[in-house]
């Protein structure tokens, strides 16, 4: 067997070993429901924003080993208000997690929120 073929098999066995280790240690994922405050991203100084409802429920698929982890507290939901003009808007909610492979958002309820954009009064 040539060195090149040996290297291929060595690399394949390494990848297989890592995959099996990940499956054993982090394989089973369970649903977890959490409630989060909707954060505003890209706010502008000249506007004031009102979000309704201010909280959403997020369903996560979480590796069993991470159910009690502090990483769950780092799950965030937000709406991007950077391009919104004055008035009422229906905006989609986005969820982010610290480790998307092990903590995956699968549902957000409600998926859309109302954002009222009000121009601030200049003084």
Beta strands, then each sheet from edge to edge (+ up, - down):
strand 1: 29-41
strand 2: 47-52
strand 3: 55-63
strand 4: 76-80
strand 5: 87-92
strand 6: 94-96
strand 7: 103-109
strand 8: 112-119
sheet 1: 6+ 4- 1- 3+ 7-
sheet 2: 2+ 8- 5+
end
